[in-house]
Amino acid sequence: MSVQLNAYLNFDTTTREAMEFYRSVLGGTLEVMTFGDYGAEGEAATLVMHAQLRTDDGFVLMASDRTPEMGAVVPGEQTLLCLNGDDVDRLHRWWEGLGEGGQVHMALEKQMWGDEYGDLTDRFGQRWMFNIDLSGRA
């Protein structure tokens, strides 16, 4: 079982351009999934739901666009911390601990891509995202 901590960047509509730029500078492999890949239509379909850059040096940088329904990027929340992995029990404990005295924005629950996902702001104002890989669980 493992857990990783990654920076997660939010952009209003320029994720693809930004991540291609970071790849051109840092190298590595870039994967991009759009909201349309998961069934969204209209304006949101071409926006990036999730991009991930894995560099040859071992860096993993993630990012996404915000759809019009999500509203614009809030100052101070362009960079979030993302805890992800398959150590379900440890990540659930961390979710509870970091959420104590904070604010849950999206409850930690199973999502359309098969993982558990949620996000919260801790009592010090830092925004955290959790993505728990459930592929090893029945």
C-alpha positions as CSV (number, residue, x, y, z in Angstrom):
1,M,0.0,0.0,0.0
2,S,1.2,3.5,-0.8
3,V,0.3,7.1,-0.5
4,Q,1.7,10.1,-2.4
5,L,1.5,13.9,-1.8
6,N,1.2,16.0,-5.0
7,A,0.7,19.6,-5.9
8,Y,-2.6,20.0,-7.7
9,L,-3.1,23.2,-9.8
10,N,-6.4,24.8,-10.7
11,F,-6.9,26.9,-13.8
12,D,-10.0,28.6,-15.2
13,T,-9.5,27.3,-18.8
14,T,-5.8,27.1,-19.5
15,T,-4.8,23.7,-17.9
16,R,-3.9,22.0,-21.2
17,E,-1.7,25.0,-22.3
18,A,-0.1,25.2,-18.9
19,M,0.6,21.5,-18.5
20,E,2.1,21.3,-22.1
21,F,4.3,24.2,-21.1
22,Y,5.4,22.5,-17.9
23,R,6.1,19.3,-19.9
24,S,8.2,21.2,-22.4
25,V,10.3,22.6,-19.6
26,L,10.4,19.6,-17.1
27,G,10.1,16.8,-19.6
28,G,8.1,13.6,-19.0
29,T,4.8,12.1,-20.0
30,L,1.6,14.1,-19.9
31,E,-1.9,12.5,-19.7
32,V,-5.0,14.6,-20.2
33,M,-8.7,13.7,-19.6
34,T,-11.4,16.1,-20.4
35,F,-14.9,16.5,-18.9
36,G,-16.2,15.3,-22.2
37,D,-14.3,12.0,-21.8
38,Y,-16.7,11.4,-18.8
39,G,-19.9,12.5,-20.6
40,A,-20.0,16.2,-20.2
41,E,-21.4,18.2,-23.2
42,G,-21.3,21.8,-24.3
43,E,-18.7,24.3,-23.2
44,A,-17.4,22.0,-20.4
45,A,-16.7,19.1,-22.7
46,T,-13.3,20.4,-23.9
47,L,-12.1,21.6,-20.5
48,V,-9.5,19.4,-18.6
49,M,-11.0,17.3,-15.8
50,H,-7.6,15.9,-14.9
51,A,-4.1,16.3,-16.2
52,Q,-1.1,14.5,-14.9
53,L,2.6,15.1,-15.7
54,R,5.1,12.5,-14.7
55,T,8.7,13.6,-15.2
56,D,11.7,11.4,-15.6
57,D,13.0,12.9,-12.3
58,G,10.0,11.4,-10.4
59,F,7.9,14.6,-10.1
60,V,4.1,14.2,-10.5
61,L,2.2,17.4,-11.1
62,M,-1.6,17.4,-11.5
63,A,-4.0,20.0,-12.7
64,S,-7.6,20.7,-13.8
65,D,-9.8,23.4,-15.3
66,R,-12.8,24.8,-13.4
67,T,-16.1,24.5,-15.3
68,P,-18.4,27.6,-15.3
69,E,-20.6,25.8,-12.7
70,M,-17.6,25.6,-10.4
71,G,-16.9,29.3,-10.6
72,A,-13.6,31.0,-11.1
73,V,-10.4,30.0,-9.3
74,V,-10.4,31.5,-5.9
75,P,-7.3,33.5,-5.0
76,G,-5.2,31.3,-2.7
77,E,-6.7,28.1,-4.0
78,Q,-4.8,27.8,-7.3
79,T,-2.5,25.2,-5.7
80,L,-4.0,22.5,-3.6
81,L,-2.4,19.5,-1.9
82,C,-3.5,16.1,-3.1
83,L,-3.2,13.0,-1.1
84,N,-3.7,9.9,-3.2
85,G,-3.0,6.2,-2.9
86,D,-4.4,2.8,-2.0
87,D,-3.9,2.8,1.8
88,V,-7.6,3.2,2.4
89,D,-7.5,3.1,6.2
90,R,-4.6,5.6,6.6
91,L,-6.2,8.0,4.1
92,H,-9.5,7.8,5.9
93,R,-7.7,8.6,9.2
94,W,-6.0,11.6,7.5
95,W,-9.3,12.8,6.1
96,E,-10.8,12.8,9.5
97,G,-7.8,14.4,11.1
98,L,-7.3,17.2,8.6
99,G,-11.0,17.9,8.5
100,E,-11.3,18.4,12.2
101,G,-12.2,22.1,12.7
102,G,-12.1,22.6,8.9
103,Q,-14.7,22.7,6.2
104,V,-15.6,19.8,3.8
105,H,-16.3,21.0,0.3
106,M,-17.0,17.6,-1.2
107,A,-17.7,14.6,0.9
108,L,-15.3,11.6,0.6
109,E,-17.2,9.1,-1.5
110,K,-17.0,6.8,-4.5
111,Q,-16.8,8.7,-7.8
112,M,-17.5,7.8,-11.5
113,W,-13.9,6.9,-12.1
114,G,-14.1,4.2,-9.4
115,D,-12.0,5.9,-6.6
116,E,-13.1,7.6,-3.5
117,Y,-12.7,11.4,-3.8
118,G,-13.3,14.4,-1.5
119,D,-11.9,17.7,-0.7
120,L,-11.7,19.9,2.4
121,T,-10.1,23.0,3.8
122,D,-8.3,22.4,7.1
123,R,-8.6,24.8,10.1
124,F,-5.5,26.7,8.9
125,G,-7.0,27.5,5.5
126,Q,-5.1,24.9,3.4
127,R,-7.2,23.1,0.8
128,W,-6.7,19.3,0.5
129,M,-7.9,16.8,-2.1
130,F,-8.1,13.1,-1.4
131,N,-8.2,10.4,-4.1
132,I,-8.3,6.9,-2.8
133,D,-7.7,4.1,-5.2
134,L,-10.2,1.3,-4.7
135,S,-9.1,-0.9,-7.6
136,G,-7.7,-3.5,-5.2
137,R,-10.9,-3.7,-3.2
138,A,-13.9,-5.9,-4.1
